[in-house]
Amino acid sequence: AGGWGDPAGGWGEPAESQTAEPGTAIHLPGDVAPADAARSVSDVVSYSLREEALAGIRPGMVRRLKRNLQDVQNGVLDTLRRAAGGGEVDTPSGDDLHALARVGEPFLVEAYRVGLRDGARLADVAPIEGDVDAAPARAAAEALGEELAHEIAASLEPTLRAGLDAGEDISSLSDRVGEVFRDLKGPVAEAAVHEHLTRTYGLGVHDGWGAGGVTARVWVLGDEPRCPENRCRSNASEGPVALDREFPSGHLVPPAHPGSTCTVAPAEA
């Protein structure tokens, strides 16, 4: 058997994303507002394609990740029971938490490949043919696993230490674990999936543009309540940025911060 969170039956393949086949016409969803003076049609289409693509991938990835986090939680509770509420309690090891990266990889690979396809459509260039090296998606999966492992350790260790130092029984310690994982399986997991899928899809679009000869792109502001340090506005104010250069915020692609709805579009020739 594998470590905590490593389901014996495997995860299978992610659900097929609900996006149009390459070469078909691009249609805006009915709930997308018409482009205003600050947005070109290509800007709105860029956002529309991304949201349609990720809507077909995101729910499955969230479900799998929450299931995996539940397995990690069960492993922590088993350790507590074996320790009988006293002494040292080991938190999940790096090997145990490596499954958190594996569970996200097939979904991130799909997001990257769909991004490659949509990038070609946005720029009206030929799509990349043949097998594609999805190294950016694998790197994103590793980053997701490391991020969640850090969240688990940072949240779990202090509260367990406080409970052990106070001499709490197994029931109280289990309640502490449950409180930590309620957050992890809720807003933390959902935000992490959104961020990593959005960035990985964007890297696919970026690489598709590079292969198709696009030389520059612009940052398109989204509708969001706040932006730390005006990062997105600074990026948008920069105008066309060469494809091999980062925007002023230090990002190649959105998001520049959690909750960002910004996108990018090919610069006008």
Disulfide bonds with the S-S distance in Angstrom:
none
